[in-house]
Amino acid sequence: MRWLAVFSAPLTLWAVLFSAVYALHGLGCALGWPSVSTPFGSLHVVAMTAVWLGGLGVHLIILRAAPTDPALGSRLVRLAGWIGFWASLLTLWPVLTLTTCPATL
């Protein structure tokens, strides 16, 4: 049972991160965050980037803690870790770089 939890953790983290970043996108658009400036850019991009980078950091911690023995189960855990990391990196990058909010009527 522990193996299943360790195996599914990176993919679950990707799903949570995906939901959180897209929720922040909608919330930021609704609250007008793109027009709020911070030293690092708009509050909208900064909030989403902070969550994204934090999630990538957790992915790296999971990869670091993954077992390194050559058994099939351990290799599958490492593979799931890398899949989760790359999925988080690639599926959320466009949201951060191409952030647009619909115009209000």
Residue frames as a rotation matrix with the C-alpha (Angstrom) as fourth column:
MET 1
0.565 0.825 0.000 0.00
0.825 -0.565 0.000 0.00
0.000 0.000 -1.000 0.00
ARG 2
0.367 -0.520 -0.771 2.89
0.171 -0.777 0.605 2.38
-0.914 -0.354 -0.197 0.75
TRP 3
-0.630 -0.642 0.437 4.30
0.509 0.084 0.857 1.73
-0.587 0.762 0.273 -2.73
LEU 4
-0.044 0.713 0.700 1.05
0.974 -0.126 0.189 2.88
0.223 0.690 -0.689 -4.34
ALA 5
0.810 0.322 -0.490 1.06
0.479 -0.845 0.237 6.11
-0.337 -0.427 -0.839 -2.33
VAL 6
-0.018 -0.908 -0.418 4.69
0.081 -0.418 0.905 6.83
-0.997 -0.018 0.081 -3.21
PHE 7
-0.610 -0.176 0.773 4.05
0.722 0.278 0.633 5.96
-0.327 0.944 -0.042 -6.86
SER 8
0.156 0.808 0.568 0.99
0.934 -0.308 0.181 8.22
0.322 0.503 -0.802 -7.18
ALA 9
0.249 -0.064 -0.966 2.36
0.679 -0.700 0.221 11.19
-0.690 -0.711 -0.131 -5.19
PRO 10
-0.746 -0.591 -0.307 4.05
0.234 -0.665 0.710 12.99
-0.623 0.458 0.634 -8.14
LEU 11
-0.742 0.528 0.412 1.01
0.476 -0.018 0.879 12.65
0.472 0.849 -0.238 -10.38
THR 12
0.298 0.826 -0.479 -1.30
0.945 -0.186 0.268 13.78
0.132 -0.533 -0.836 -7.59
LEU 13
-0.131 -0.439 -0.889 0.98
0.520 -0.794 0.315 16.76
-0.844 -0.421 0.332 -7.00
TRP 14
-0.955 -0.181 0.235 0.76
0.290 -0.398 0.870 17.63
-0.064 0.899 0.433 -10.71
ALA 15
-0.226 0.954 0.198 -3.07
0.753 0.042 0.656 17.54
0.618 0.298 -0.728 -10.53
VAL 16
0.404 0.332 -0.852 -3.12
0.856 -0.466 0.224 19.74
-0.323 -0.820 -0.473 -7.43
LEU 17
-0.475 -0.687 -0.549 -0.61
0.380 -0.723 0.577 22.16
-0.794 0.065 0.605 -8.93
PHE 18
-0.832 0.245 0.499 -2.52
0.480 -0.134 0.867 22.31
0.279 0.960 -0.006 -12.21
SER 19
0.182 0.978 -0.098 -5.75
0.867 -0.113 0.486 23.08
0.464 -0.174 -0.869 -10.37
ALA 20
0.262 -0.120 -0.958 -4.12
0.755 -0.592 0.281 25.66
-0.601 -0.797 -0.065 -8.10
VAL 21
-0.761 -0.612 -0.214 -2.44
0.337 -0.655 0.676 27.61
-0.554 0.443 0.705 -10.89
TYR 22
-0.677 0.576 0.459 -5.57
0.468 -0.145 0.872 27.68
0.568 0.805 -0.171 -13.04
ALA 23
0.349 0.785 -0.512 -7.66
0.918 -0.177 0.354 28.67
0.187 -0.594 -0.782 -10.01
LEU 24
-0.094 -0.474 -0.875 -5.22
0.571 -0.746 0.342 31.52
-0.815 -0.468 0.341 -9.31
HIS 25
-0.914 -0.196 0.355 -5.49
0.406 -0.412 0.816 32.54
-0.014 0.890 0.456 -12.95
GLY 26
-0.152 0.949 0.276 -9.26
0.668 -0.107 0.736 32.87
0.728 0.297 -0.618 -12.71
LEU 27
0.462 0.287 -0.840 -9.14
0.868 -0.342 0.360 34.51
-0.184 -0.895 -0.407 -9.29
GLY 28
-0.454 -0.744 -0.490 -6.48
0.564 -0.666 0.488 36.96
-0.690 -0.055 0.722 -10.41
CYS 29
-0.800 0.238 0.551 -8.47
0.443 -0.386 0.809 37.93
0.405 0.892 0.203 -13.48
ALA 30
0.208 0.973 -0.099 -11.60
0.758 -0.096 0.645 38.43
0.618 -0.209 -0.758 -11.39
LEU 31
0.583 -0.006 -0.812 -9.79
0.722 -0.455 0.522 40.57
-0.373 -0.891 -0.261 -8.80
GLY 32
0.975 -0.144 0.168 -7.79
-0.014 -0.799 -0.601 42.65
0.221 0.584 -0.781 -11.29
TRP 33
0.631 -0.776 -0.012 -4.36
0.251 0.190 0.949 41.35
-0.734 -0.602 0.315 -10.27
PRO 34
0.245 -0.615 0.750 -2.78
0.969 0.125 -0.214 41.96
0.038 0.779 0.626 -13.71
SER 35
0.455 -0.039 0.890 -2.95
0.266 -0.948 -0.177 45.70
0.850 0.317 -0.421 -13.05
VAL 36
0.969 -0.183 0.163 -1.33
-0.210 -0.276 0.938 45.46
-0.127 -0.944 -0.306 -9.58
SER 37
0.470 -0.870 -0.147 2.43
-0.277 0.013 -0.961 45.99
0.838 0.493 -0.235 -9.84
THR 38
0.921 -0.391 0.005 5.07
0.122 0.299 0.946 44.35
-0.371 -0.871 0.323 -7.67
PRO 39
0.238 -0.909 -0.342 8.87
-0.711 -0.403 0.576 44.58
-0.662 0.106 -0.742 -7.94
PHE 40
-0.629 -0.509 0.587 8.81
-0.079 0.794 0.603 41.27
-0.773 0.333 -0.540 -9.87
GLY 41
-0.915 0.397 0.064 5.96
0.102 0.076 0.992 42.02
0.389 0.915 -0.110 -12.29
SER 42
-0.176 0.933 0.315 2.20
-0.679 -0.347 0.647 41.94
0.713 -0.100 0.694 -11.98
LEU 43
-0.360 0.123 0.925 0.70
-0.862 0.335 -0.380 40.34
-0.356 -0.934 -0.014 -8.88
HIS 44
0.708 0.699 -0.100 -1.12
-0.665 0.613 -0.427 37.91
-0.237 0.368 0.899 -11.17
VAL 45
0.556 -0.580 -0.595 2.04
-0.286 0.539 -0.792 36.44
0.780 0.611 0.134 -12.68
VAL 46
-0.436 -0.768 0.469 3.97
-0.707 -0.030 -0.706 36.56
0.557 -0.639 -0.530 -9.41
ALA 47
0.014 0.525 0.851 1.29
-0.899 0.380 -0.219 34.60
-0.438 -0.761 0.477 -7.51
MET 48
0.920 0.362 -0.148 1.01
-0.387 0.791 -0.474 31.90
-0.055 0.493 0.868 -10.17
THR 49
0.317 -0.887 -0.337 4.78
-0.352 0.220 -0.910 31.66
0.881 0.407 -0.242 -10.59
ALA 50
-0.377 -0.448 0.811 5.32
-0.906 -0.004 -0.424 31.31
0.193 -0.894 -0.404 -6.83
VAL 51
0.434 0.601 0.671 2.87
-0.680 0.707 -0.193 28.41
-0.591 -0.372 0.716 -6.63
TRP 52
0.923 -0.088 -0.375 4.37
-0.261 0.574 -0.776 26.81
0.284 0.814 0.507 -9.75
LEU 53
0.014 -0.999 -0.029 7.97
-0.518 0.017 -0.855 27.09
0.856 0.027 -0.517 -8.53
GLY 54
-0.226 -0.016 0.974 6.98
-0.956 0.196 -0.219 25.84
-0.188 -0.980 -0.060 -5.09
GLY 55
0.757 0.580 0.302 5.34
-0.485 0.808 -0.335 22.81
-0.438 0.108 0.892 -6.68
LEU 56
0.683 -0.591 -0.430 8.40
-0.238 0.376 -0.895 22.13
0.691 0.714 0.116 -8.83
GLY 57
-0.282 -0.783 0.554 10.49
-0.826 -0.096 -0.556 22.29
0.489 -0.614 -0.619 -5.67
VAL 58
0.152 0.418 0.895 8.26
-0.796 0.589 -0.139 19.68
-0.585 -0.692 0.423 -4.03
HIS 59
0.955 0.141 -0.262 8.62
-0.285 0.691 -0.664 17.53
0.087 0.709 0.700 -7.16
LEU 60
0.190 -0.967 -0.169 12.40
-0.459 0.064 -0.886 17.72
0.868 0.246 -0.432 -6.81
ILE 61
-0.315 -0.227 0.922 12.15
-0.946 0.154 -0.285 16.74
-0.077 -0.962 -0.263 -3.14
ILE 62
0.656 0.615 0.438 10.03
-0.542 0.787 -0.293 13.73
-0.525 -0.046 0.850 -4.14
LEU 63
0.811 -0.411 -0.416 12.59
-0.221 0.444 -0.868 12.77
0.542 0.796 0.269 -6.80
ARG 64
-0.164 -0.924 0.345 15.42
-0.743 -0.114 -0.660 13.11
0.649 -0.365 -0.667 -4.29
ALA 65
-0.241 0.150 0.959 13.59
-0.878 0.388 -0.281 10.83
-0.414 -0.909 0.038 -1.82
ALA 66
0.697 0.540 -0.472 12.74
-0.703 0.644 -0.302 8.21
0.141 0.542 0.828 -4.45
PRO 67
0.589 -0.485 0.646 14.35
-0.098 0.751 0.653 4.81
-0.802 -0.448 0.395 -3.93
THR 68
0.272 -0.599 -0.753 17.44
-0.937 -0.342 -0.067 4.17
-0.218 0.724 -0.654 -6.02
ASP 69
-0.358 -0.403 0.842 17.64
-0.258 0.910 0.325 0.38
-0.897 -0.101 -0.430 -6.01
PRO 70
-0.841 -0.109 -0.529 17.28
-0.534 0.012 0.846 -1.37
-0.086 0.994 -0.068 -9.38
ALA 71
-0.669 0.654 0.352 14.03
0.468 0.739 -0.484 -3.18
-0.577 -0.159 -0.801 -8.52
LEU 72
-0.579 0.503 0.642 11.12
0.677 -0.142 0.722 -2.66
0.454 0.853 -0.258 -10.92
GLY 73
0.456 0.810 -0.369 8.96
0.878 -0.340 0.337 -0.98
0.147 -0.478 -0.866 -8.29
SER 74
0.123 -0.506 -0.854 11.66
0.510 -0.706 0.492 1.55
-0.852 -0.496 0.171 -7.52
ARG 75
-0.864 -0.428 0.264 12.23
0.423 -0.335 0.842 2.30
-0.272 0.840 0.471 -11.18
LEU 76
-0.188 0.887 0.421 8.49
0.815 -0.099 0.571 2.85
0.548 0.451 -0.704 -11.64
VAL 77
0.534 0.318 -0.784 8.43
0.766 -0.575 0.288 5.25
-0.359 -0.754 -0.550 -8.69
ARG 78
-0.386 -0.751 -0.536 11.31
0.327 -0.655 0.681 7.26
-0.862 0.088 0.499 -10.19
LEU 79
-0.806 0.141 0.575 9.61
0.571 -0.072 0.818 7.24
0.157 0.987 -0.022 -13.60
ALA 80
0.283 0.959 -0.022 6.37
0.898 -0.257 0.356 8.53
0.336 -0.120 -0.934 -12.09
GLY 81
0.269 -0.270 -0.924 8.40
0.611 -0.694 0.381 11.21
-0.745 -0.667 -0.022 -10.33
TRP 82
-0.775 -0.619 -0.127 9.94
0.263 -0.499 0.826 12.41
-0.574 0.607 0.550 -13.57
ILE 83
-0.497 0.686 0.532 6.61
0.746 0.024 0.666 12.26
0.444 0.727 -0.523 -15.40
GLY 84
0.484 0.701 -0.523 4.99
0.872 -0.432 0.228 14.38
-0.066 -0.567 -0.821 -12.68
PHE 85
-0.096 -0.620 -0.778 7.86
0.422 -0.733 0.533 16.89
-0.902 -0.278 0.332 -12.75
TRP 86
-0.930 -0.320 0.179 7.85
0.278 -0.297 0.914 17.31
-0.239 0.900 0.365 -16.53
ALA 87
-0.181 0.939 0.292 4.05
0.886 0.027 0.462 17.41
0.426 0.343 -0.837 -16.66
SER 88
0.503 0.337 -0.796 4.05
0.731 -0.657 0.184 20.24
-0.461 -0.675 -0.577 -14.11
LEU 89
-0.411 -0.759 -0.505 6.83
0.277 -0.632 0.724 22.06
-0.869 0.157 0.470 -15.92
LEU 90
-0.959 -0.114 0.259 5.39
0.271 -0.107 0.957 21.83
-0.081 0.988 0.133 -19.43
THR 91
-0.225 0.951 0.214 1.63
0.873 0.099 0.478 22.05
0.433 0.294 -0.852 -18.89
LEU 92
0.545 0.460 -0.700 1.81
0.765 -0.615 0.191 25.11
-0.343 -0.640 -0.688 -16.64
TRP 93
-0.527 -0.824 -0.206 4.53
0.623 -0.540 0.566 27.08
-0.578 0.170 0.798 -18.43
PRO 94
-0.607 0.293 0.739 2.11
0.602 -0.438 0.668 28.51
0.519 0.850 0.090 -21.06
VAL 95
0.509 0.834 -0.214 -0.27
0.767 -0.327 0.552 29.78
0.390 -0.445 -0.806 -18.38
LEU 96
0.363 -0.447 -0.818 2.54
0.649 -0.509 0.566 31.75
-0.669 -0.736 0.105 -16.78
THR 97
-0.666 -0.745 -0.042 4.02
0.460 -0.455 0.763 33.14
-0.587 0.489 0.645 -19.97
LEU 98
-0.829 0.408 0.383 0.84
0.268 -0.311 0.912 33.82
0.491 0.858 0.149 -21.94
THR 99
-0.534 0.637 -0.556 -1.39
0.730 0.015 -0.683 35.10
-0.427 -0.771 -0.473 -19.15
THR 100
-0.864 0.388 0.321 -4.37
-0.096 -0.753 0.651 36.91
0.495 0.532 0.687 -20.56
CYS 101
-0.653 0.741 -0.158 -7.61
0.345 0.105 -0.933 37.86
-0.674 -0.664 -0.324 -18.93
PRO 102
-0.258 0.630 0.733 -10.80
0.937 -0.023 0.349 38.32
0.237 0.776 -0.584 -20.92
ALA 103
-0.905 -0.014 0.426 -11.92
0.007 -1.000 -0.018 41.88
0.426 -0.014 0.905 -21.33
THR 104
-0.590 0.739 -0.324 -14.78
0.601 0.135 -0.788 42.87
-0.539 -0.660 -0.524 -19.09
LEU 105
-0.322 0.574 0.753 -17.90
0.800 -0.260 0.540 44.29
0.506 0.776 -0.375 -20.65
